[in-house]
Amino acid sequence: MAAMAALQSSMAGLSLSSSSSFLGQPFIPSLASPSVTFVDKPCTIVMKLKRWERIECKPNSLPVLHKMHVKLGDTVKVISGRDKGKIGEITRIFRHNSTVIVKDINLKTKHMKSREEGEPGQIVKIEAAIHSSNVMLYSKEQEVASRVGHKILEDGSRVRYLIKTGEIIDSAENWKKVHKEKEKEKEEKAT
């Protein structure tokens, strides 16, 4: 309020009359100008991210890992997209954005440059990620896709099972089988 009153009084002192020209004269501010104080307030700058850049993070700035209904080694059926109806096994899981890579499904072509001078370039087919909501667990024995349920067995272990068939997915034999296959693949890559 005081600053506004001081501004009005200083403006009243200036008059533009026809007898004296204001242009070309130096402006001399009044000596009795009121003091104006500025208060430093913390200003938070909010940066707007694009839709594809938004990643939900924890307070320690690590991405939030989402729970998914599928695990490594599960047999799944693709229920939407270009490869709808295809059946494959999950080889890799990305929990921060809920995507999975299914073996021999959603193949994309990648053009590779030559690494050395004499070597020619290549066109390689690679498996791209699929969102986990676009796959459904599949029973090989019953040949049916089903949603997943959770139950606790008599020994106290919590397992997943297929709702349509009642088949238990998380068994010790399945995990041993998956680990053996992974070890074989690592040995093949090493040789």
C-alpha positions as CSV (number, residue, x, y, z in Angstrom):
1,M,0.0,0.0,0.0
2,A,2.8,2.4,0.9
3,A,4.6,1.7,-2.3
4,M,1.5,2.4,-4.3
5,A,0.9,5.7,-2.5
6,A,4.5,6.8,-3.1
7,L,4.2,5.9,-6.8
8,Q,1.0,8.0,-7.1
9,S,2.6,11.0,-5.4
10,S,5.7,10.9,-7.7
11,M,3.4,10.6,-10.8
12,A,1.4,13.7,-9.6
13,G,4.6,15.8,-9.6
14,L,5.1,15.1,-13.3
15,S,2.9,17.1,-15.5
16,L,2.9,17.2,-19.2
17,S,1.8,20.7,-20.1
18,S,1.9,22.3,-23.5
19,S,4.2,25.1,-22.4
20,S,7.1,22.8,-21.4
21,S,8.3,19.9,-23.4
22,F,9.0,16.7,-21.4
23,L,11.0,15.0,-24.2
24,G,14.7,15.7,-24.1
25,Q,14.8,16.8,-20.5
26,P,16.7,14.6,-17.9
27,F,14.5,12.8,-15.4
28,I,15.4,13.6,-11.8
29,P,13.8,11.3,-9.3
30,S,12.6,12.9,-6.0
31,L,15.0,12.5,-3.2
32,A,12.4,11.5,-0.7
33,S,11.6,8.1,-2.3
34,P,10.3,5.4,0.0
35,S,12.4,2.3,0.5
36,V,11.1,-0.8,-1.1
37,T,12.1,-4.2,0.4
38,F,12.0,-7.5,-1.5
39,V,11.4,-10.7,0.2
40,D,13.2,-13.8,-1.1
41,K,10.8,-16.7,-1.1
42,P,11.9,-20.1,-2.2
43,C,10.6,-20.7,-5.7
44,T,10.2,-24.3,-6.8
45,I,10.6,-24.8,-10.6
46,V,8.4,-27.5,-11.9
47,M,9.6,-29.1,-15.1
48,K,6.9,-30.6,-17.2
49,L,8.0,-34.0,-18.6
50,K,6.6,-35.5,-21.8
51,R,4.2,-38.4,-21.4
52,W,6.9,-41.0,-22.4
53,E,9.4,-39.5,-20.0
54,R,7.3,-39.8,-16.9
55,I,8.7,-42.6,-14.7
56,E,7.2,-43.0,-11.3
57,C,10.1,-42.9,-8.8
58,K,10.6,-43.6,-5.1
59,P,12.0,-40.9,-2.8
60,N,15.5,-42.2,-3.4
61,S,14.9,-41.6,-7.2
62,L,14.9,-45.3,-8.1
63,P,12.1,-46.5,-10.3
64,V,9.1,-48.2,-8.7
65,L,9.1,-51.9,-9.5
66,H,5.6,-53.1,-10.4
67,K,4.2,-56.5,-9.4
68,M,3.4,-58.7,-12.4
69,H,1.3,-61.8,-12.8
70,V,4.0,-63.5,-14.8
71,K,7.5,-64.7,-13.9
72,L,10.6,-65.9,-15.7
73,G,10.1,-69.2,-17.5
74,D,6.3,-69.0,-17.7
75,T,4.5,-70.2,-20.8
76,V,2.3,-67.4,-22.0
77,K,-0.1,-66.7,-24.9
78,V,-0.2,-63.2,-26.5
79,I,-3.8,-61.9,-26.3
80,S,-3.4,-58.6,-28.3
81,G,-1.3,-57.0,-30.9
82,R,0.3,-58.2,-34.2
83,D,1.3,-61.6,-32.7
84,K,-2.1,-62.4,-31.1
85,G,-2.6,-66.1,-30.4
86,K,1.1,-67.0,-30.4
87,I,2.5,-69.1,-27.5
88,G,6.0,-68.7,-26.1
89,E,8.1,-68.7,-23.0
90,I,9.2,-65.6,-21.1
91,T,13.0,-65.1,-21.3
92,R,13.4,-61.7,-19.7
93,I,11.4,-59.4,-17.4
94,F,11.6,-55.6,-17.0
95,R,9.7,-54.7,-13.8
96,H,10.2,-51.0,-13.9
97,N,7.9,-50.6,-16.9
98,S,6.0,-54.0,-16.7
99,T,7.3,-55.4,-19.9
100,V,8.4,-58.9,-20.8
101,I,10.4,-60.5,-23.7
102,V,8.8,-63.7,-25.0
103,K,11.0,-66.2,-27.0
104,D,10.5,-65.9,-30.8
105,I,7.6,-63.5,-30.5
106,N,7.4,-59.7,-31.5
107,L,10.5,-60.0,-33.7
108,K,11.8,-56.6,-35.0
109,T,14.5,-56.0,-37.6
110,K,17.6,-54.2,-36.5
111,H,20.2,-52.9,-39.0
112,M,23.7,-53.4,-37.6
113,K,26.7,-51.4,-38.8
114,S,29.9,-53.2,-39.6
115,R,32.3,-53.2,-36.6
116,E,35.4,-53.6,-38.6
117,E,36.4,-52.3,-42.1
118,G,36.3,-55.6,-44.0
119,E,33.1,-56.9,-42.3
120,P,29.8,-56.2,-44.0
121,G,26.7,-54.8,-42.1
122,Q,23.8,-57.1,-41.1
123,I,20.1,-57.1,-40.7
124,V,19.3,-59.0,-37.4
125,K,15.9,-60.1,-36.0
126,I,15.6,-59.3,-32.3
127,E,12.8,-60.0,-29.8
128,A,11.2,-56.7,-28.6
129,A,9.4,-56.2,-25.3
130,I,5.7,-56.7,-24.9
131,H,3.6,-55.2,-22.0
132,S,2.7,-57.8,-19.4
133,S,-1.0,-56.9,-19.7
134,N,-0.9,-58.3,-23.3
135,V,0.1,-61.8,-22.3
136,M,-1.9,-64.5,-20.4
137,L,-0.6,-67.6,-18.7
138,Y,-1.0,-70.7,-20.8
139,S,-1.5,-74.4,-19.8
140,K,0.3,-76.8,-22.2
141,E,-1.6,-79.9,-21.0
142,Q,-5.1,-78.4,-21.2
143,E,-4.1,-76.0,-24.1
144,V,-6.0,-73.1,-22.6
145,A,-5.1,-69.6,-21.5
146,S,-6.2,-68.5,-18.1
147,R,-6.0,-65.8,-15.5
148,V,-3.7,-66.4,-12.5
149,G,-4.8,-66.9,-8.9
150,H,-2.9,-67.2,-5.6
151,K,-3.4,-69.8,-2.8
152,I,-1.5,-71.1,0.2
153,L,-0.8,-74.8,0.3
154,E,-0.9,-77.1,3.4
155,D,2.9,-76.7,3.9
156,G,2.5,-72.9,4.1
157,S,4.0,-72.0,0.7
158,R,2.2,-69.4,-1.4
159,V,1.8,-70.5,-5.1
160,R,0.2,-69.3,-8.3
161,Y,-2.3,-71.4,-10.1
162,L,-4.4,-71.2,-13.3
163,I,-8.0,-70.3,-12.4
164,K,-9.6,-72.2,-15.4
165,T,-7.7,-75.5,-14.8
166,G,-6.5,-75.3,-11.2
167,E,-3.0,-76.2,-12.4
168,I,-0.3,-75.0,-10.0
169,I,2.4,-73.0,-11.8
170,D,5.0,-72.4,-9.1
171,S,6.3,-75.8,-8.3
172,A,9.9,-76.8,-7.4
173,E,10.2,-78.9,-10.5
174,N,9.4,-76.0,-12.8
175,W,12.0,-73.8,-11.1
176,K,14.7,-76.5,-11.4
177,K,13.9,-76.9,-15.0
178,V,14.1,-73.2,-15.8
179,H,17.5,-72.9,-13.9
180,K,19.0,-75.9,-15.8
181,E,17.9,-74.4,-19.1
182,K,19.5,-71.1,-18.2
183,E,22.8,-72.8,-17.2
184,K,22.8,-74.7,-20.6
185,E,22.3,-71.4,-22.5
186,K,25.1,-69.7,-20.6
187,E,27.5,-72.6,-21.4
188,E,26.5,-72.6,-25.1
189,K,27.2,-68.8,-25.3
190,A,30.6,-69.2,-23.5
191,T,31.8,-71.9,-26.1
